[in-house]
Amino acid sequence: PPRERQIVLLRFFHNKTQSEIAAEVGVSQMHVSRLLVKALGTLRGAMGVDA
């Protein structure tokens, strides 16, 4: 999903903190954390990696 993609890009390619991402995207830091967990799980599944 586009929002998860944006959050992953901001976190890992732009080295932003969860709080910085939350302010930029307009959601809470906790929601950013949840979206990151979901997005990383999706990526792991797509790569066939067990976490």
KEDOFI-967952 format. One record per atom (N, C-alpha, C, O, CB): residue number from 1; residue in one letter; atom name; x, y, z. Coordinates in steps of 0.02 Angstrom, whole numbers, plus 50000, padded with zeros to 5 digits. Glycine has a CB too. Layout:
BEGIN
voti seq NUM | type a | atom CA | c1 X | c2 Y | c3 Z
...
This chain:
BEGIN
voti seq 1 | type p | atom N | c1 50041 | c2 49939 | c3 50000
voti seq 1 | type p | atom CA | c1 50000 | c2 50000 | c3 50000
voti seq 1 | type p | atom C | c1 50043 | c2 50064 | c3 50000
voti seq 1 | type p | atom O | c1 50098 | c2 50064 | c3 50029
voti seq 1 | type p | atom CB | c1 49953 | c2 50000 | c3 50061
voti seq 2 | type p | atom N | c1 50020 | c2 50116 | c3 49969
voti seq 2 | type p | atom CA | c1 50060 | c2 50177 | c3 49962
voti seq 2 | type p | atom C | c1 50083 | c2 50207 | c3 50028
voti seq 2 | type p | atom O | c1 50141 | c2 50229 | c3 50033
voti seq 2 | type p | atom CB | c1 50020 | c2 50228 | c3 49925
voti seq 3 | type r | atom N | c1 50040 | c2 50209 | c3 50079
voti seq 3 | type r | atom CA | c1 50061 | c2 50239 | c3 50142
voti seq 3 | type r | atom C | c1 50116 | c2 50198 | c3 50175
voti seq 3 | type r | atom O | c1 50164 | c2 50226 | c3 50201
voti seq 3 | type r | atom CB | c1 50000 | c2 50245 | c3 50190
voti seq 4 | type e | atom N | c1 50110 | c2 50132 | c3 50174
voti seq 4 | type e | atom CA | c1 50163 | c2 50089 | c3 50203
voti seq 4 | type e | atom C | c1 50228 | c2 50098 | c3 50164
voti seq 4 | type e | atom O | c1 50282 | c2 50101 | c3 50194
voti seq 4 | type e | atom CB | c1 50141 | c2 50015 | c3 50202
voti seq 5 | type r | atom N | c1 50223 | c2 50102 | c3 50099
voti seq 5 | type r | atom CA | c1 50283 | c2 50113 | c3 50057
voti seq 5 | type r | atom C | c1 50317 | c2 50178 | c3 50076
voti seq 5 | type r | atom O | c1 50378 | c2 50181 | c3 50084
voti seq 5 | type r | atom CB | c1 50264 | c2 50113 | c3 49982
voti seq 6 | type q | atom N | c1 50277 | c2 50231 | c3 50083
voti seq 6 | type q | atom CA | c1 50304 | c2 50296 | c3 50101
voti seq 6 | type q | atom C | c1 50339 | c2 50294 | c3 50168
voti seq 6 | type q | atom O | c1 50394 | c2 50321 | c3 50176
voti seq 6 | type q | atom CB | c1 50248 | c2 50349 | c3 50102
voti seq 7 | type i | atom N | c1 50309 | c2 50260 | c3 50216
voti seq 7 | type i | atom CA | c1 50338 | c2 50256 | c3 50283
voti seq 7 | type i | atom C | c1 50403 | c2 50217 | c3 50283
voti seq 7 | type i | atom O | c1 50451 | c2 50237 | c3 50316
voti seq 7 | type i | atom CB | c1 50288 | c2 50225 | c3 50332
voti seq 8 | type v | atom N | c1 50405 | c2 50162 | c3 50246
voti seq 8 | type v | atom CA | c1 50467 | c2 50122 | c3 50241
voti seq 8 | type v | atom C | c1 50522 | c2 50164 | c3 50208
voti seq 8 | type v | atom O | c1 50579 | c2 50164 | c3 50231
voti seq 8 | type v | atom CB | c1 50455 | c2 50057 | c3 50201
voti seq 9 | type l | atom N | c1 50505 | c2 50200 | c3 50155
voti seq 9 | type l | atom CA | c1 50555 | c2 50242 | c3 50121
voti seq 9 | type l | atom C | c1 50582 | c2 50296 | c3 50167
voti seq 9 | type l | atom O | c1 50642 | c2 50307 | c3 50170
voti seq 9 | type l | atom CB | c1 50524 | c2 50273 | c3 50058
voti seq 10 | type l | atom N | c1 50537 | c2 50329 | c3 50203
voti seq 10 | type l | atom CA | c1 50559 | c2 50382 | c3 50249
voti seq 10 | type l | atom C | c1 50602 | c2 50354 | c3 50304
voti seq 10 | type l | atom O | c1 50652 | c2 50385 | c3 50324
voti seq 10 | type l | atom CB | c1 50498 | c2 50418 | c3 50279
voti seq 11 | type r | atom N | c1 50584 | c2 50296 | c3 50330
voti seq 11 | type r | atom CA | c1 50621 | c2 50266 | c3 50386
voti seq 11 | type r | atom C | c1 50690 | c2 50241 | c3 50366
voti seq 11 | type r | atom O | c1 50740 | c2 50256 | c3 50400
voti seq 11 | type r | atom CB | c1 50582 | c2 50209 | c3 50417
voti seq 12 | type f | atom N | c1 50694 | c2 50204 | c3 50312
voti seq 12 | type f | atom CA | c1 50756 | c2 50170 | c3 50296
voti seq 12 | type f | atom C | c1 50798 | c2 50203 | c3 50241
voti seq 12 | type f | atom O | c1 50858 | c2 50190 | c3 50237
voti seq 12 | type f | atom CB | c1 50741 | c2 50101 | c3 50275
voti seq 13 | type f | atom N | c1 50769 | c2 50245 | c3 50200
voti seq 13 | type f | atom CA | c1 50807 | c2 50278 | c3 50147
voti seq 13 | type f | atom C | c1 50820 | c2 50351 | c3 50162
voti seq 13 | type f | atom O | c1 50866 | c2 50381 | c3 50135
voti seq 13 | type f | atom CB | c1 50772 | c2 50271 | c3 50081
voti seq 14 | type h | atom N | c1 50778 | c2 50380 | c3 50206
voti seq 14 | type h | atom CA | c1 50788 | c2 50450 | c3 50225
voti seq 14 | type h | atom C | c1 50807 | c2 50457 | c3 50298
voti seq 14 | type h | atom O | c1 50814 | c2 50512 | c3 50324
voti seq 14 | type h | atom CB | c1 50724 | c2 50490 | c3 50211
voti seq 15 | type n | atom N | c1 50816 | c2 50400 | c3 50332
voti seq 15 | type n | atom CA | c1 50838 | c2 50397 | c3 50402
voti seq 15 | type n | atom C | c1 50798 | c2 50441 | c3 50449
voti seq 15 | type n | atom O | c1 50826 | c2 50474 | c3 50492
voti seq 15 | type n | atom CB | c1 50911 | c2 50416 | c3 50405
voti seq 16 | type k | atom N | c1 50733 | c2 50443 | c3 50440
voti seq 16 | type k | atom CA | c1 50690 | c2 50482 | c3 50484
voti seq 16 | type k | atom C | c1 50667 | c2 50439 | c3 50542
voti seq 16 | type k | atom O | c1 50661 | c2 50378 | c3 50537
voti seq 16 | type k | atom CB | c1 50628 | c2 50509 | c3 50445
voti seq 17 | type t | atom N | c1 50656 | c2 50472 | c3 50599
voti seq 17 | type t | atom CA | c1 50630 | c2 50437 | c3 50657
voti seq 17 | type t | atom C | c1 50555 | c2 50425 | c3 50648
voti seq 17 | type t | atom O | c1 50523 | c2 50456 | c3 50606
voti seq 17 | type t | atom CB | c1 50645 | c2 50476 | c3 50723
voti seq 18 | type q | atom N | c1 50528 | c2 50381 | c3 50690
voti seq 18 | type q | atom CA | c1 50456 | c2 50370 | c3 50687
voti seq 18 | type q | atom C | c1 50418 | c2 50434 | c3 50703
voti seq 18 | type q | atom O | c1 50366 | c2 50447 | c3 50672
voti seq 18 | type q | atom CB | c1 50436 | c2 50314 | c3 50736
voti seq 19 | type s | atom N | c1 50443 | c2 50473 | c3 50749
voti seq 19 | type s | atom CA | c1 50409 | c2 50536 | c3 50766
voti seq 19 | type s | atom C | c1 50411 | c2 50586 | c3 50709
voti seq 19 | type s | atom O | c1 50362 | c2 50620 | c3 50696
voti seq 19 | type s | atom CB | c1 50442 | c2 50567 | c3 50828
voti seq 20 | type e | atom N | c1 50467 | c2 50589 | c3 50674
voti seq 20 | type e | atom CA | c1 50473 | c2 50634 | c3 50616
voti seq 20 | type e | atom C | c1 50425 | c2 50612 | c3 50561
voti seq 20 | type e | atom O | c1 50392 | c2 50653 | c3 50529
voti seq 20 | type e | atom CB | c1 50545 | c2 50635 | c3 50589
voti seq 21 | type i | atom N | c1 50421 | c2 50546 | c3 50550
voti seq 21 | type i | atom CA | c1 50376 | c2 50519 | c3 50499
voti seq 21 | type i | atom C | c1 50304 | c2 50534 | c3 50518
voti seq 21 | type i | atom O | c1 50264 | c2 50554 | c3 50475
voti seq 21 | type i | atom CB | c1 50387 | c2 50443 | c3 50491
voti seq 22 | type a | atom N | c1 50287 | c2 50525 | c3 50581
voti seq 22 | type a | atom CA | c1 50219 | c2 50538 | c3 50604
voti seq 22 | type a | atom C | c1 50198 | c2 50610 | c3 50590
voti seq 22 | type a | atom O | c1 50143 | c2 50623 | c3 50567
voti seq 22 | type a | atom CB | c1 50213 | c2 50522 | c3 50679
voti seq 23 | type a | atom N | c1 50243 | c2 50657 | c3 50605
voti seq 23 | type a | atom CA | c1 50228 | c2 50727 | c3 50593
voti seq 23 | type a | atom C | c1 50219 | c2 50742 | c3 50519
voti seq 23 | type a | atom O | c1 50175 | c2 50780 | c3 50499
voti seq 23 | type a | atom CB | c1 50283 | c2 50772 | c3 50622
voti seq 24 | type e | atom N | c1 50261 | c2 50711 | c3 50478
voti seq 24 | type e | atom CA | c1 50259 | c2 50722 | c3 50406
voti seq 24 | type e | atom C | c1 50197 | c2 50692 | c3 50373
voti seq 24 | type e | atom O | c1 50166 | c2 50722 | c3 50329
voti seq 24 | type e | atom CB | c1 50321 | c2 50694 | c3 50373
voti seq 25 | type v | atom N | c1 50178 | c2 50632 | c3 50396
voti seq 25 | type v | atom CA | c1 50123 | c2 50596 | c3 50365
voti seq 25 | type v | atom C | c1 50055 | c2 50616 | c3 50396
voti seq 25 | type v | atom O | c1 50003 | c2 50610 | c3 50364
voti seq 25 | type v | atom CB | c1 50133 | c2 50521 | c3 50372
voti seq 26 | type g | atom N | c1 50057 | c2 50640 | c3 50458
voti seq 26 | type g | atom CA | c1 49995 | c2 50661 | c3 50490
voti seq 26 | type g | atom C | c1 49960 | c2 50607 | c3 50530
voti seq 26 | type g | atom O | c1 49899 | c2 50607 | c3 50535
voti seq 26 | type g | atom CB | c1 49949 | c2 50687 | c3 50440
voti seq 27 | type v | atom N | c1 50000 | c2 50561 | c3 50558
voti seq 27 | type v | atom CA | c1 49972 | c2 50508 | c3 50601
voti seq 27 | type v | atom C | c1 50013 | c2 50507 | c3 50665
voti seq 27 | type v | atom O | c1 50063 | c2 50542 | c3 50671
voti seq 27 | type v | atom CB | c1 49973 | c2 50438 | c3 50565
voti seq 28 | type s | atom N | c1 49992 | c2 50466 | c3 50713
voti seq 28 | type s | atom CA | c1 50029 | c2 50462 | c3 50776
voti seq 28 | type s | atom C | c1 50092 | c2 50419 | c3 50767
voti seq 28 | type s | atom O | c1 50098 | c2 50380 | c3 50719
voti seq 28 | type s | atom CB | c1 49985 | c2 50432 | c3 50831
voti seq 29 | type q | atom N | c1 50139 | c2 50427 | c3 50812
voti seq 29 | type q | atom CA | c1 50200 | c2 50388 | c3 50810
voti seq 29 | type q | atom C | c1 50184 | c2 50314 | c3 50819
voti seq 29 | type q | atom O | c1 50216 | c2 50271 | c3 50789
voti seq 29 | type q | atom CB | c1 50250 | c2 50411 | c3 50865
voti seq 30 | type m | atom N | c1 50135 | c2 50299 | c3 50861
voti seq 30 | type m | atom CA | c1 50115 | c2 50229 | c3 50872
voti seq 30 | type m | atom C | c1 50087 | c2 50198 | c3 50807
voti seq 30 | type m | atom O | c1 50100 | c2 50140 | c3 50793
voti seq 30 | type m | atom CB | c1 50062 | c2 50225 | c3 50928
voti seq 31 | type h | atom N | c1 50050 | c2 50237 | c3 50769
voti seq 31 | type h | atom CA | c1 50023 | c2 50212 | c3 50706
voti seq 31 | type h | atom C | c1 50080 | c2 50199 | c3 50656
voti seq 31 | type h | atom O | c1 50078 | c2 50150 | c3 50619
voti seq 31 | type h | atom CB | c1 49972 | c2 50262 | c3 50676
voti seq 32 | type v | atom N | c1 50130 | c2 50243 | c3 50656
voti seq 32 | type v | atom CA | c1 50188 | c2 50233 | c3 50613
voti seq 32 | type v | atom C | c1 50222 | c2 50167 | c3 50632
voti seq 32 | type v | atom O | c1 50240 | c2 50128 | c3 50588
voti seq 32 | type v | atom CB | c1 50239 | c2 50292 | c3 50619
voti seq 33 | type s | atom N | c1 50229 | c2 50155 | c3 50696
voti seq 33 | type s | atom CA | c1 50260 | c2 50093 | c3 50720
voti seq 33 | type s | atom C | c1 50222 | c2 50032 | c3 50695
voti seq 33 | type s | atom O | c1 50251 | c2 49984 | c3 50671
voti seq 33 | type s | atom CB | c1 50264 | c2 50093 | c3 50796
voti seq 34 | type r | atom N | c1 50156 | c2 50034 | c3 50701
voti seq 34 | type r | atom CA | c1 50114 | c2 49978 | c3 50679
voti seq 34 | type r | atom C | c1 50120 | c2 49968 | c3 50603
voti seq 34 | type r | atom O | c1 50124 | c2 49911 | c3 50580
voti seq 34 | type r | atom CB | c1 50041 | c2 49990 | c3 50698
voti seq 35 | type l | atom N | c1 50119 | c2 50023 | c3 50566
voti seq 35 | type l | atom CA | c1 50124 | c2 50017 | c3 50493
voti seq 35 | type l | atom C | c1 50192 | c2 49989 | c3 50472
voti seq 35 | type l | atom O | c1 50196 | c2 49951 | c3 50424
voti seq 35 | type l | atom CB | c1 50113 | c2 50086 | c3 50460
voti seq 36 | type l | atom N | c1 50245 | c2 50008 | c3 50508
voti seq 36 | type l | atom CA | c1 50312 | c2 49981 | c3 50492
voti seq 36 | type l | atom C | c1 50314 | c2 49906 | c3 50504
voti seq 36 | type l | atom O | c1 50340 | c2 49868 | c3 50463
voti seq 36 | type l | atom CB | c1 50365 | c2 50016 | c3 50534
voti seq 37 | type v | atom N | c1 50286 | c2 49884 | c3 50560
voti seq 37 | type v | atom CA | c1 50285 | c2 49812 | c3 50575
voti seq 37 | type v | atom C | c1 50247 | c2 49775 | c3 50521
voti seq 37 | type v | atom O | c1 50270 | c2 49722 | c3 50497
voti seq 37 | type v | atom CB | c1 50253 | c2 49799 | c3 50645
voti seq 38 | type k | atom N | c1 50190 | c2 49801 | c3 50501
voti seq 38 | type k | atom CA | c1 50150 | c2 49770 | c3 50448
voti seq 38 | type k | atom C | c1 50187 | c2 49768 | c3 50382
voti seq 38 | type k | atom O | c1 50189 | c2 49716 | c3 50349
voti seq 38 | type k | atom CB | c1 50083 | c2 49806 | c3 50440
voti seq 39 | type a | atom N | c1 50217 | c2 49825 | c3 50363
voti seq 39 | type a | atom CA | c1 50252 | c2 49829 | c3 50299
voti seq 39 | type a | atom C | c1 50313 | c2 49783 | c3 50297
voti seq 39 | type a | atom O | c1 50325 | c2 49750 | c3 50247
voti seq 39 | type a | atom CB | c1 50273 | c2 49901 | c3 50285
voti seq 40 | type l | atom N | c1 50350 | c2 49781 | c3 50352
voti seq 40 | type l | atom CA | c1 50409 | c2 49738 | c3 50354
voti seq 40 | type l | atom C | c1 50389 | c2 49664 | c3 50352
voti seq 40 | type l | atom O | c1 50424 | c2 49623 | c3 50323
voti seq 40 | type l | atom CB | c1 50451 | c2 49753 | c3 50417
voti seq 41 | type g | atom N | c1 50334 | c2 49647 | c3 50384
voti seq 41 | type g | atom CA | c1 50308 | c2 49579 | c3 50380
voti seq 41 | type g | atom C | c1 50289 | c2 49560 | c3 50309
voti seq 41 | type g | atom O | c1 50302 | c2 49504 | c3 50287
voti seq 41 | type g | atom CB | c1 50248 | c2 49570 | c3 50426
voti seq 42 | type t | atom N | c1 50258 | c2 49607 | c3 50274
voti seq 42 | type t | atom CA | c1 50240 | c2 49596 | c3 50204
voti seq 42 | type t | atom C | c1 50302 | c2 49585 | c3 50162
voti seq 42 | type t | atom O | c1 50304 | c2 49540 | c3 50120
voti seq 42 | type t | atom CB | c1 50199 | c2 49655 | c3 50177
voti seq 43 | type l | atom N | c1 50353 | c2 49626 | c3 50173
voti seq 43 | type l | atom CA | c1 50416 | c2 49619 | c3 50135
voti seq 43 | type l | atom C | c1 50450 | c2 49552 | c3 50150
voti seq 43 | type l | atom O | c1 50474 | c2 49519 | c3 50104
voti seq 43 | type l | atom CB | c1 50464 | c2 49677 | c3 50152
voti seq 44 | type r | atom N | c1 50452 | c2 49533 | c3 50214
voti seq 44 | type r | atom CA | c1 50482 | c2 49469 | c3 50232
voti seq 44 | type r | atom C | c1 50445 | c2 49411 | c3 50197
voti seq 44 | type r | atom O | c1 50476 | c2 49365 | c3 50171
voti seq 44 | type r | atom CB | c1 50480 | c2 49458 | c3 50308
voti seq 45 | type g | atom N | c1 50379 | c2 49415 | c3 50197
voti seq 45 | type g | atom CA | c1 50339 | c2 49363 | c3 50164
voti seq 45 | type g | atom C | c1 50353 | c2 49359 | c3 50090
voti seq 45 | type g | atom O | c1 50357 | c2 49305 | c3 50061
voti seq 45 | type g | atom CB | c1 50265 | c2 49375 | c3 50177
voti seq 46 | type a | atom N | c1 50359 | c2 49417 | c3 50059
voti seq 46 | type a | atom CA | c1 50372 | c2 49420 | c3 49986
voti seq 46 | type a | atom C | c1 50441 | c2 49391 | c3 49970
voti seq 46 | type a | atom O | c1 50451 | c2 49364 | c3 49915
voti seq 46 | type a | atom CB | c1 50367 | c2 49491 | c3 49961
voti seq 47 | type m | atom N | c1 50488 | c2 49397 | c3 50017
voti seq 47 | type m | atom CA | c1 50555 | c2 49371 | c3 50005
voti seq 47 | type m | atom C | c1 50563 | c2 49300 | c3 50031
voti seq 47 | type m | atom O | c1 50616 | c2 49269 | c3 50021
voti seq 47 | type m | atom CB | c1 50606 | c2 49416 | c3 50040
voti seq 48 | type g | atom N | c1 50511 | c2 49273 | c3 50063
voti seq 48 | type g | atom CA | c1 50515 | c2 49205 | c3 50088
voti seq 48 | type g | atom C | c1 50558 | c2 49198 | c3 50150
voti seq 48 | type g | atom O | c1 50589 | c2 49146 | c3 50161
voti seq 48 | type g | atom CB | c1 50541 | c2 49160 | c3 50035
voti seq 49 | type v | atom N | c1 50562 | c2 49252 | c3 50190
voti seq 49 | type v | atom CA | c1 50603 | c2 49252 | c3 50250
voti seq 49 | type v | atom C | c1 50557 | c2 49242 | c3 50311
voti seq 49 | type v | atom O | c1 50507 | c2 49278 | c3 50318
voti seq 49 | type v | atom CB | c1 50644 | c2 49318 | c3 50257
voti seq 50 | type d | atom N | c1 50574 | c2 49195 | c3 50354
voti seq 50 | type d | atom CA | c1 50536 | c2 49186 | c3 50416
voti seq 50 | type d | atom C | c1 50566 | c2 49232 | c3 50468
voti seq 50 | type d | atom O | c1 50627 | c2 49237 | c3 50475
voti seq 50 | type d | atom CB | c1 50538 | c2 49112 | c3 50440
voti seq 51 | type a | atom N | c1 50522 | c2 49267 | c3 50505
voti seq 51 | type a | atom CA | c1 50548 | c2 49313 | c3 50555
voti seq 51 | type a | atom C | c1 50535 | c2 49286 | c3 50624
voti seq 51 | type a | atom O | c1 50552 | c2 49317 | c3 50674
voti seq 51 | type a | atom CB | c1 50516 | c2 49383 | c3 50548
